[in-house]
Amino acid sequence: MRRLIGIVTILALVVVVSSPAHGANGSSLISIGPISRSMGGVGIAAPQDVVTALSANPAGMNFGPYCTGSQVDVDVTVVTPTPKAEIERQGVVTRSNSNRNVFPIPAFGLSVPITSEYPSWR
C-alpha cells in the first residue's frame, strides 16, 4: 500500500509540475498527405499512399504491396499560421503579427501501372 501511494504521489507531481508541449514546426508543413502527417512526417522509406509517394519518394510507388493497381488520392490541408515577430535593435522594439488567414493546400496523386508483371512500373 505504501508503494502504491508513493507511485501515485510521483505521478501527480509529474502531472502538476510539467508544462504542456506544443508540437509544431512553425509555419512549415510537416509533410504532404494525411497518412504521412499522421506518422509525424515520415513516408520516405515506404510511402503508404500516392500523394506521399509523389512528394517524398516517387520510387516507392513501384516496389510495394500497397500499390497493386491504379490509385487516386485527393487531399486538402488547411493551414492557419499565426506567426508573431519581435525585434529589438538599439532600444527600438518592432513587432509584427499576421492577419491569421486560412490557406487551403490541395494535393492530388494518380498512380497507374504501365506494366502487368511485378514490379509494376508506373
C-alpha positions in Angstrom: 0.0 0.0 0.0 2.8 2.3 0.8 4.4 1.7 -2.6 1.1 2.5 -4.4 0.8 5.8 -2.5 4.4 6.6 -3.5 3.8 5.9 -7.2 0.5 7.9 -7.2 2.3 10.8 -5.5 5.1 10.8 -8.1 2.7 10.7 -11.0 0.6 13.5 -9.5 3.8 15.6 -9.1 4.8 15.0 -12.7 1.4 16.0 -14.0 1.2 19.2 -11.9 4.8 20.3 -12.5 5.2 19.5 -16.2 4.3 22.2 -18.8 2.2 21.4 -21.9 4.1 20.7 -25.1 3.0 22.4 -28.2 4.3 20.4 -31.1 4.6 22.4 -34.3 7.1 23.2 -37.0 6.4 26.9 -37.2 4.6 27.8 -40.3 6.2 24.9 -42.3 4.3 21.8 -43.3 5.5 18.6 -41.7 4.6 16.6 -44.8 2.1 16.3 -47.6 -0.7 13.8 -47.3 -2.8 12.6 -44.3 -1.1 9.3 -43.8 2.4 10.8 -43.8 1.3 13.6 -41.4 -0.3 11.1 -39.0 3.1 9.3 -38.8 4.9 12.5 -37.9 6.1 13.4 -41.4 7.7 10.1 -42.4 6.9 8.4 -45.7 10.2 8.4 -47.5 11.1 4.7 -47.0 7.7 3.2 -47.5 5.0 5.6 -48.7 1.5 4.4 -47.9 -0.4 6.5 -50.5 0.2 8.1 -53.8 0.2 11.7 -52.5 3.0 10.8 -50.0 4.9 8.9 -52.6 4.8 11.7 -55.2 6.0 14.3 -52.7 8.5 12.3 -50.6 9.8 9.4 -52.7 8.3 8.6 -56.1 10.4 5.4 -56.4 8.3 3.9 -53.6 5.3 3.5 -55.9 6.9 0.8 -57.9 8.0 -1.7 -55.3 5.3 -2.1 -52.7 2.4 -4.4 -51.9 0.2 -1.4 -51.3 0.4 -0.2 -55.0 -1.0 -3.3 -56.8 -3.4 -1.4 -59.1 -4.4 2.1 -60.1 -4.8 4.5 -57.3 -6.1 8.1 -57.0 -5.7 10.2 -53.8 -7.0 13.6 -53.1 -6.0 15.7 -50.1 -6.7 19.2 -48.8 -4.7 20.6 -46.0 -5.9 23.7 -44.3 -3.1 25.9 -42.7 -3.9 28.7 -40.4 -0.5 30.2 -39.4 -0.2 32.7 -36.6 3.4 34.0 -36.8 4.5 36.7 -34.5 7.8 38.5 -34.5 9.5 40.9 -32.2 12.9 42.5 -32.9 14.7 44.8 -30.6 17.5 46.9 -32.1 19.2 49.8 -30.4 16.4 50.2 -27.9 13.7 50.3 -30.5 11.2 47.3 -30.5 9.4 46.4 -33.7 6.5 44.0 -33.5 4.6 42.2 -36.3 1.6 39.9 -36.4 -0.1 38.0 -39.2 -3.6 38.5 -40.4 -4.4 34.9 -39.5 -5.7 33.9 -42.9 -6.7 30.4 -43.9 -4.7 28.8 -46.6 -6.0 25.6 -48.3 -3.3 23.5 -49.9 -4.7 20.9 -52.3 -2.8 17.7 -53.3 -3.7 15.2 -56.0 -2.0 11.9 -56.8 -2.6 9.5 -59.6 -0.7 6.2 -60.0 -1.4 3.9 -63.0 0.7 0.8 -63.7 2.2 0.6 -67.2 3.4 -3.0 -66.9 1.4 -6.0 -65.8 4.2 -8.1 -64.1 5.9 -7.4 -60.8 7.4 -4.8 -60.3 4.6 -2.8 -61.8 6.3 0.3 -63.2 4.2 3.5 -63.1 
